[in-house]
Amino acid sequence: MAESQQRLQPCPSSPNCVCSDATDSHGIEPFAIAGDPQLMWQRLQDYLAQQRGFTIKHVADHYLRVEAKTRLLRFVDDVEFELRIGEGVIAVRSASRVGYSDLGANRRRIEEIRKALVPDGEGMQ
């Protein structure tokens, strides 16, 4: 699939997914880009590569797919990021592969990544 065609998949009806493209209860804010988009994109990749529990599975110019293993039960979740320079954001999606409810784990994961990338209040918000 060409990079320009890659889009985050919609969430299923179950409450174990968040996506910045969703307009319902699955919705979450994308990462806003302040400054150089390519620098932010690389910063995100560097952060994920250094974190325990994350495995980068696919990297393209504007798309990143990561597997996240939960600490306690070792479930594998799918996390996707899409750099949308024209919109000034990095779109996000995090979804459980199994189960019905994740007890908010996917939403917390995205917010933790957001917080880690903005320690000084600059860049991604």
C-alpha positions as CSV (number, residue, x, y, z in Angstrom):
1,M,0.0,0.0,0.0
2,A,1.4,3.4,-0.9
3,E,2.2,5.7,2.0
4,S,-0.3,8.3,0.8
5,Q,-3.0,5.6,1.0
6,Q,-2.2,4.3,4.5
7,R,-4.8,5.3,7.0
8,L,-5.5,4.1,10.4
9,Q,-8.1,1.4,10.7
10,P,-11.3,2.3,12.4
11,C,-11.9,0.9,15.9
12,P,-14.2,-2.1,16.4
13,S,-17.3,-1.6,18.4
14,S,-15.6,-3.0,21.5
15,P,-14.2,-0.5,24.0
16,N,-10.6,-1.8,23.7
17,C,-9.4,0.7,21.1
18,V,-8.7,4.4,20.7
19,C,-8.1,6.3,17.5
20,S,-7.6,10.0,16.7
21,D,-9.8,9.6,13.6
22,A,-12.8,8.4,15.7
23,T,-15.5,10.8,16.6
24,D,-17.2,8.6,19.1
25,S,-16.1,7.2,22.5
26,H,-13.0,5.7,20.9
27,G,-11.7,9.2,20.0
28,I,-8.5,10.6,21.3
29,E,-6.5,13.7,20.3
30,P,-3.7,13.3,17.8
31,F,-0.3,14.5,18.7
32,A,0.0,18.2,17.6
33,I,3.3,19.0,15.9
34,A,5.1,22.2,16.8
35,G,8.3,22.8,14.9
36,D,9.9,20.4,12.4
37,P,7.5,17.5,11.6
38,Q,10.4,15.2,10.6
39,L,12.2,15.9,13.8
40,M,9.0,15.0,15.8
41,W,8.5,11.9,13.7
42,Q,12.1,10.8,14.5
43,R,11.7,11.7,18.1
44,L,8.7,9.4,18.4
45,Q,10.5,6.5,16.8
46,D,13.5,7.0,19.0
47,Y,11.3,7.1,22.1
48,L,9.5,3.9,21.2
49,A,12.7,2.1,20.3
50,Q,14.0,2.8,23.8
51,Q,10.9,1.7,25.7
52,R,10.5,-1.8,27.1
53,G,7.4,-3.5,25.8
54,F,7.4,-1.8,22.4
55,T,8.6,-3.5,19.2
56,I,8.7,-1.4,16.0
57,K,7.3,-3.6,13.2
58,H,7.0,-1.3,10.3
59,V,8.4,2.1,9.5
60,A,7.6,4.2,6.4
61,D,8.0,7.9,5.7
62,H,4.5,8.7,7.1
63,Y,3.4,5.5,8.9
64,L,4.7,3.6,11.9
65,R,3.3,0.3,13.3
66,V,4.4,-0.9,16.7
67,E,3.5,-3.9,18.9
68,A,3.0,-3.1,22.6
69,K,3.2,-6.0,25.1
70,T,1.2,-5.4,28.3
71,R,3.3,-5.7,31.5
72,L,1.0,-7.9,33.6
73,L,-0.7,-10.4,31.2
74,R,1.7,-10.0,28.3
75,F,-1.1,-9.3,25.8
76,V,0.1,-7.9,22.5
77,D,-1.7,-4.7,21.3
78,D,-1.3,-2.9,18.0
79,V,-0.3,0.8,18.0
80,E,-0.1,2.9,14.8
81,F,1.0,6.4,14.1
82,E,0.5,8.4,10.9
83,L,2.4,11.6,10.2
84,R,0.0,14.1,8.6
85,I,2.2,17.1,7.8
86,G,-0.6,18.9,6.0
87,E,-2.8,18.7,9.2
88,G,0.1,19.4,11.6
89,V,-0.5,16.2,13.5
90,I,0.6,12.7,14.1
91,A,-2.6,10.6,14.1
92,V,-2.7,7.7,16.5
93,R,-4.4,4.4,17.1
94,S,-4.0,1.8,19.8
95,A,-6.0,-1.4,19.9
96,S,-6.1,-4.7,21.8
97,R,-5.9,-7.8,19.7
98,V,-7.9,-9.9,22.2
99,G,-10.6,-9.4,24.7
100,Y,-13.5,-6.9,24.9
101,S,-12.5,-4.3,27.5
102,D,-9.0,-3.0,28.1
103,L,-9.9,-1.0,31.2
104,G,-8.6,2.1,29.5
105,A,-5.1,0.6,28.8
106,N,-4.9,1.8,25.2
107,R,-5.9,5.4,26.1
108,R,-3.4,5.5,29.0
109,R,-0.7,4.2,26.6
110,I,-1.2,7.0,24.1
111,E,-1.4,9.6,26.8
112,E,1.9,8.3,28.4
113,I,3.6,8.5,25.0
114,R,2.3,12.1,24.5
115,K,3.5,13.1,28.0
116,A,6.9,11.5,27.5
117,L,7.5,13.4,24.3
118,V,6.6,16.8,25.8
119,P,8.5,16.9,29.0
120,D,9.2,20.6,28.6
121,G,5.9,21.6,27.1
122,E,7.3,22.0,23.6
123,G,6.9,19.9,20.4
124,M,4.1,17.4,20.6
125,Q,1.1,18.3,22.7
